[in-house]
């Protein structure tokens, strides 16, 4: 087999391959990225990896752009990210047809771009994003439990770090599910609850918008030209992060071969759900609160002082559904870390549940979850940091690298062809947006730095 790709082999076939004199698949491939799924299973995984509670920041993103430009940017990012994910899938299909089936983003980048440095770049950015999402999911899940607890026991003594420990214990138990494919029904549940809580939040925003307690609706932008510019690019950075998905090759690896063409169906399923879950809360949230909307629309619906602006039962139910999906998201984004861990610690020639492989898996996966939980407890303002990670990571990984790989692997040789020029234009535009978005995100982080305290119970 040429290139840096590896054929995927189910764990049950590892011993057979070894007995036939063929090199066995590594344990990361055989155990974590096993290829047994259908296109709708991949659609469940894609939806969980793309559609998450970060979408509750969409009204805030519209605040920095205004109505028409905000909705236009939301639509443009949806179209561009769908297109770029489709390009990644087509490059993967092209490599598979050439006898090189890639199961890891880093291997695909190294093969197509022709450099091991591409592999190191991708794995560094991908690991940072995935760990960041896992940490952020633990923190947000703990926030959800704290919201519920504060309503049930307003004067209770439990703090945020107690809820982080609870979430970490649940995740440590669920992390022992052996593979990404084994999460397919959890991710189907995630798809359902994402639709559920976005419809509940949208209904709550409509209730708030007609409430006499709602803030006066004002959709004007900042009077300062520089502030408007920074806010606009920060909003674009948020939108890019919301659409981010750094693990498409690993998700496509779960498809039973041949995988060609199946991922396109999975993407259609994912973006059909995305249309419902992104546009409804974005539009209703911005309509209800205007430029007074907070970075998470739930914070506007449940202000620190005064009554909630929608029925409490509706908001609590939405928070419970958000909590459930956050668990699924943390599980999905941890899979790349588990694949790296098991590639280096497990023996693919032994059974997945052999004593040789089971003990280190339990220990190392639990340690990974514990490490993420420790960072979440130490940095309860991590949501502010992840905006920077998103700006720096998602745009290169989800937009720039895909169009470059497609131009190198599949675009017509003529550099004047429409496909080549369109991809080059996307690359140029998003390099600029990524740099400016990163600057805007760092600026916002610096402005809020005085509110950050280690191991606090949130922002001061």
C-alpha positions in Angstrom: 0.0 0.0 0.0 1.4 3.4 -1.0 1.2 6.7 0.9 0.7 7.1 4.6 -2.8 5.6 4.7 -3.7 2.5 6.6 -6.3 0.0 5.7 -9.0 -0.3 8.4 -9.5 -3.7 9.8 -12.2 -4.7 12.3 -10.8 -6.0 15.6 -12.3 -9.4 15.0 -10.1 -9.7 11.9 -6.8 -8.7 13.5 -5.8 -12.1 14.6 -6.7 -13.6 11.1 -4.6 -11.0 9.4 -1.7 -11.8 11.6 -2.0 -15.5 11.0 -2.0 -14.8 7.2 1.2 -12.9 7.4 -0.4 -9.5 6.9 0.5 -6.6 9.2 -2.3 -6.1 11.6 -4.1 -2.7 11.8 -2.9 -0.6 14.7 -5.1 -0.6 17.8 -6.3 2.9 17.2 -7.8 1.9 13.9 -9.0 -1.6 14.9 -10.6 -0.6 18.2 -11.6 3.1 18.1 -12.2 3.8 14.4 -13.7 0.4 13.5 -15.5 0.6 10.1 -19.0 -0.9 10.5 -21.3 2.1 10.1 -23.9 3.2 7.5 -24.3 6.7 6.1 -27.0 7.6 8.6 -24.7 6.5 11.5 -22.1 8.9 10.1 -24.9 11.5 9.9 -25.6 11.1 13.6 -21.9 11.5 14.4 -21.6 14.6 12.1 -24.7 16.2 13.7 -23.3 15.7 17.3 -19.9 17.1 16.2 -21.4 20.1 14.5 -24.7 21.0 16.1 -24.1 21.8 19.8 -25.1 24.3 22.5 -22.6 26.8 21.0 -25.5 27.6 18.6 -27.0 29.5 21.6 -24.4 32.2 20.8 -25.8 32.8 17.4 -28.1 35.7 18.5 -25.0 37.4 19.9 -23.2 36.8 16.6 -26.1 38.6 14.8 -25.8 41.4 17.3 -22.3 42.3 15.9 -23.5 42.2 12.3 -27.1 43.4 12.3 -30.1 41.7 10.7 -29.3 41.5 7.0 -25.5 41.0 7.2 -25.9 38.6 10.1 -28.4 36.3 8.4 -26.3 36.6 5.1 -23.1 35.6 7.0 -24.9 32.7 8.7 -26.1 31.4 5.4 -22.7 32.0 3.7 -20.8 30.1 6.5 -23.3 27.2 6.2 -22.8 27.0 2.4 -19.0 27.3 2.6 -18.5 24.8 5.4 -20.9 22.3 3.7 -18.8 22.7 0.5 -15.5 22.3 2.3 -16.6 19.2 4.2 -17.8 17.8 0.9 -14.3 18.5 -0.6 -12.7 16.6 2.3 -15.0 13.6 1.7 -14.2 13.7 -2.0 -10.5 13.8 -1.4 -10.9 10.8 1.0 -12.9 8.9 -1.7 -10.2 9.7 -4.3 -7.5 8.3 -2.0 -9.5 5.2 -1.3 -10.1 4.6 -5.0 -6.3 4.8 -5.4 -5.8 2.1 -2.7 -5.0 4.5 0.2 -8.0 4.6 2.6 -7.2 7.3 5.2 -8.8 7.1 8.6 -7.1 10.1 10.2 -7.1 13.7 9.2 -3.3 14.0 9.9 -2.6 11.1 7.6 -4.8 12.5 4.8 -3.0 15.9 5.1 0.4 14.3 5.0 -0.4 12.2 2.0 -2.1 14.9 -0.1 0.1 17.9 0.9 3.2 15.7 0.7 4.8 16.7 4.0 5.0 15.3 7.4 4.8 18.8 8.7 1.2 18.9 7.5 0.6 15.9 9.7 2.1 17.6 12.7 0.2 20.8 12.0 -3.1 19.1 11.7 -2.7 16.8 14.8 -1.6 19.8 16.9 -4.6 22.0 15.9 -7.0 19.1 15.9 -5.9 18.0 19.4 -6.2 21.5 20.7 -9.7 21.9 19.3 -10.8 18.5 20.5 -9.4 18.9 24.0 -10.9 22.4 24.1 -14.3 21.1 23.1 -14.2 18.4 25.7 -13.1 20.8 28.5 -15.8 23.3 27.4 -18.5 20.6 27.3 -17.6 19.5 30.8 -17.8 23.1 32.0 -21.0 23.9 30.3 -22.6 20.7 31.5 -21.6 21.6 35.0 -23.1 25.1 34.4 -26.4 23.4 33.4 -26.5 21.3 36.6 -25.8 24.4 38.6 -28.7 26.3 36.9 -31.0 23.4 37.8 -29.6 23.2 41.3 -30.0 27.0 41.9 -33.7 26.8 41.0 -34.3 23.8 43.3 -32.1 24.9 46.2 -31.5 28.7 45.9 -29.3 28.8 49.0 -27.6 25.4 48.5 -23.9 25.0 49.4 -22.7 23.2 46.3 -20.3 25.0 44.0 -19.4 24.7 40.3 -16.5 22.4 40.9 -18.8 19.9 42.6 -20.9 19.7 39.4 -17.7 19.4 37.3 -16.8 16.3 39.4 -20.3 14.8 38.8 -20.0 15.4 35.0 -16.5 13.9 35.0 -17.6 10.7 36.8 -20.4 10.2 34.2 -18.1 10.9 31.3 -15.4 8.6 32.7 -17.9 5.7 32.8 -19.3 6.4 29.3 -15.8 6.9 27.9 -15.3 3.1 28.3 -17.6 2.6 25.3 -15.0 1.1 22.9 -15.4 3.0 19.6 -16.9 5.9 17.8 -19.2 3.5 16.0 -20.5 2.3 19.4 -21.8 5.9 20.1 -24.2 5.8 17.2 -27.4 5.5 19.2 -26.2 8.1 21.8 -25.6 10.4 18.8 -29.0 9.7 17.4 -30.3 10.8 20.8 -28.1 13.9 20.6 -29.7 14.7 17.2 -33.1 14.5 18.7 -32.4 16.5 21.8 -30.6 19.2 19.8 -33.9 19.8 17.9 -35.8 19.7 21.1 -33.9 22.3 23.1 -33.5 24.7 20.1 -37.3 24.6 19.6 -37.8 25.2 23.3 -35.3 28.1 23.4 -36.9 29.6 20.3 -40.3 29.4 21.9 -38.9 30.9 25.1 -37.4 33.8 23.0 -40.8 34.5 21.5 -42.4 34.5 25.0 -39.6 36.9 26.1 -40.1 39.1 23.1 -43.7 39.7 23.8 -43.2 40.0 27.6 -43.5 43.4 29.3 -40.3 42.7 31.2 -38.2 42.3 28.0 -35.6 44.9 27.3 -36.5 47.5 24.7 -35.7 46.2 21.2 -32.8 48.0 19.7 -31.0 46.6 16.7 -28.6 49.4 16.1 -24.8 48.8 15.8 -22.1 50.5 17.8 -21.6 54.2 17.0 -17.8 53.7 17.0 -16.5 52.6 13.6 -13.6 50.6 15.1 -15.9 48.9 17.6 -18.3 48.0 14.8 -15.4 46.5 12.9 -14.1 44.4 15.8 -17.6 43.2 16.7 -18.3 42.2 13.1 -15.1 40.1 12.8 -15.7 38.6 16.3 -19.2 37.6 15.1 -17.7 35.9 12.0 -15.2 34.1 14.2 -18.1 32.9 16.4 -20.0 31.7 13.3 -17.0 29.8 12.1 -16.6 28.1 15.5 -20.3 27.2 15.6 -20.0 25.5 12.2 -16.7 23.8 13.1 -16.1 20.1 12.8 -12.5 19.0 13.1 -13.1 15.2 12.8 -14.7 14.5 9.5 -12.1 12.0 8.3 -12.4 10.1 11.6 -16.2 10.0 11.2 -15.9 8.8 7.6 -13.5 6.1 8.8 -16.5 4.5 10.7 -18.3 3.8 7.4 -18.2 0.2 6.2 -16.1 0.2 3.0 -16.4 1.1 0.3 -17.2 4.6 1.8 -17.3 6.4 -1.5 -20.4 8.7 -1.7 -21.8 7.8 1.6 -20.5 10.9 3.5 -22.4 13.2 1.1 -25.7 11.7 2.4 -24.5 12.1 6.0 -23.7 15.7 5.3 -27.2 16.4 3.9 -28.7 14.8 7.0 -26.5 16.9 9.3 -27.2 20.2 7.5 -30.9 19.5 7.4 -30.8 19.3 11.2 -28.5 22.3 11.3 -31.0 24.5 9.3 -33.7 23.9 12.0 -31.4 24.3 15.0 -29.4 27.3 13.8 -31.8 29.6 12.2 -34.7 29.4 14.7 -32.8 30.4 17.9 -30.6 32.9 16.0 -33.5 34.8 14.6 -35.9 34.6 17.6 -33.1 35.4 20.1 -31.9 38.5 18.3 -35.5 39.6 17.7 -36.3 39.3 21.4 -33.3 41.0 22.9 -31.7 43.1 20.1 -28.3 44.4 20.9 -28.8 43.6 24.6 -28.6 39.9 24.0 -25.9 38.2 26.0 -23.2 35.8 24.7 -25.5 32.9 25.5 -29.1 33.6 24.9 -30.1 31.4 28.0 -28.4 34.1 30.1 -30.8 36.7 28.6 -33.7 34.4 29.2 -32.7 33.7 32.8 -31.1 37.0 34.1 -29.1 37.0 37.3 -31.6 39.5 38.8 -35.3 39.6 38.3 -37.7 36.9 37.0 -37.1 34.6 34.1 -38.5 36.0 30.8 -40.1 32.7 29.9 -41.9 29.9 31.8 -39.4 28.3 34.2 -40.4 24.7 33.4 -39.7 25.4 29.7 -36.2 26.8 30.4 -35.3 24.0 32.8 -36.4 21.4 30.3 -34.2 23.1 27.7 -31.3 23.1 30.1 -31.7 19.4 30.8 -31.6 18.7 27.0 -28.5 20.8 26.6 -26.9 18.9 29.4 -27.6 15.6 27.7 -26.2 16.7 24.4 -23.1 18.1 26.0 -22.3 14.6 27.3 -22.6 13.2 23.8 -20.4 16.0 22.4 -17.6 15.4 24.9 -17.7 11.7 24.1 -17.4 12.3 20.3 -14.6 14.8 20.5 -12.7 12.6 22.9 -12.4 9.8 20.3 -9.4 11.2 18.5 -7.5 11.4 21.8 -8.6 7.8 22.6 -7.5 6.7 19.2 -4.0 8.2 19.7 -3.8 6.7 23.2 -4.8 3.2 22.1 -2.6 3.3 19.0 0.4 3.7 21.3 -0.7 1.7 24.3 -2.9 -1.2 23.1 -1.9 -4.4 21.3 -4.0 -4.9 18.2 -3.1 -8.6 18.1 -4.9 -9.1 21.4 -8.6 -8.9 21.9 -10.2 -5.5 22.6 -11.4 -6.8 26.0 -8.3 -8.7 26.9 -6.7 -8.0 30.2 -3.7 -6.6 28.3 -5.8 -3.9 26.6 -8.7 -3.4 29.0 -6.7 -2.2 32.0 -4.6 0.5 30.2 -7.7 1.7 28.4 -9.7 2.2 31.5 -6.8 3.9 33.3 -5.8 6.2 30.4 -9.3 7.2 29.3 -10.2 8.0 32.9 -7.0 10.0 33.3 -7.9 12.0 30.1 -11.4 12.8 31.4 -9.9 13.8 34.8 -7.4 16.1 33.2 -10.1 17.8 31.2 -12.2 18.2 34.3 -9.3 19.7 36.2 -8.8 22.3 33.5 -12.5 23.0 33.5 -12.5 23.6 37.3 -9.3 25.6 37.2 -10.5 27.8 34.3 -14.3 28.4 34.7 -14.0 31.2 32.1 -12.8 28.7 29.5 -15.7 29.6 27.2 -13.9 32.9 26.6 -10.7 31.1 25.7 -12.3 28.6 23.3 -13.4 31.5 21.1 -9.7 32.2 20.4 -9.1 28.4 19.8 -12.0 28.4 17.4 -10.8 31.4 15.5 -7.2 30.0 15.2 -8.2 26.4 14.7 -11.5 25.9 13.0 -11.0 28.2 10.0 -7.6 26.6 8.9 -8.8 23.0 9.6 -12.3 23.2 8.2 -12.0 25.7 5.3 -8.4 26.5 4.3 -6.8 23.0 4.4 -9.8 21.3 2.6 -9.7 23.7 -0.4 -5.9 23.4 -0.6 -6.1 19.6 -0.5 -8.8 19.5 -3.1 -6.9 21.8 -5.5 -3.8 19.6 -5.1 -5.5 16.2 -5.4 -8.6 16.7 -7.7 -8.9 20.2 -9.2 -8.1 20.4 -12.9 -4.5 21.1 -13.6 -5.3 24.5 -15.1 -5.0 27.2 -12.5 -7.6 29.1 -14.4 -10.4 26.5 -14.0 -13.5 27.7 -12.2 -13.1 25.1 -9.4 -9.4 26.0 -8.8 -10.1 29.8 -8.8 -13.2 29.4 -6.5 -11.2 27.4 -4.0 -8.3 29.9 -4.1 -10.7 32.7 -3.5 -12.2 30.9 -0.5 -8.7 30.3 0.9 -7.7 33.9 0.5 -10.9 35.3 2.1 -10.8 33.0 5.0 -7.1 33.5 5.7 -8.0 37.2 6.2 -11.1 36.4 8.2 -9.2 34.0 10.4 -6.4 36.4 11.2 -8.8 39.3 12.0 -11.1 37.0 13.9 -8.3 35.8 16.0 -7.2 39.4 16.8 -10.8 40.3 17.7 -11.2 37.2 19.9 -7.9 37.9 21.7 -9.0 41.5 22.2 -12.2 40.5 23.8 -10.3 38.0 26.0 -7.9 40.8 27.1 -10.8 43.2 27.8 -12.4 40.6 30.2 -9.1 39.4 31.7 -9.7 41.3 35.0 -12.8 39.2 35.6 -10.9 35.8 35.4 -10.0 34.0 38.6 -8.6 30.5 38.9 -10.9 27.9 40.6 -13.6 30.5 41.0 -17.4 29.8 40.7 -17.6 31.4 37.3 -16.8 34.9 36.1 -16.4 37.5 38.8 
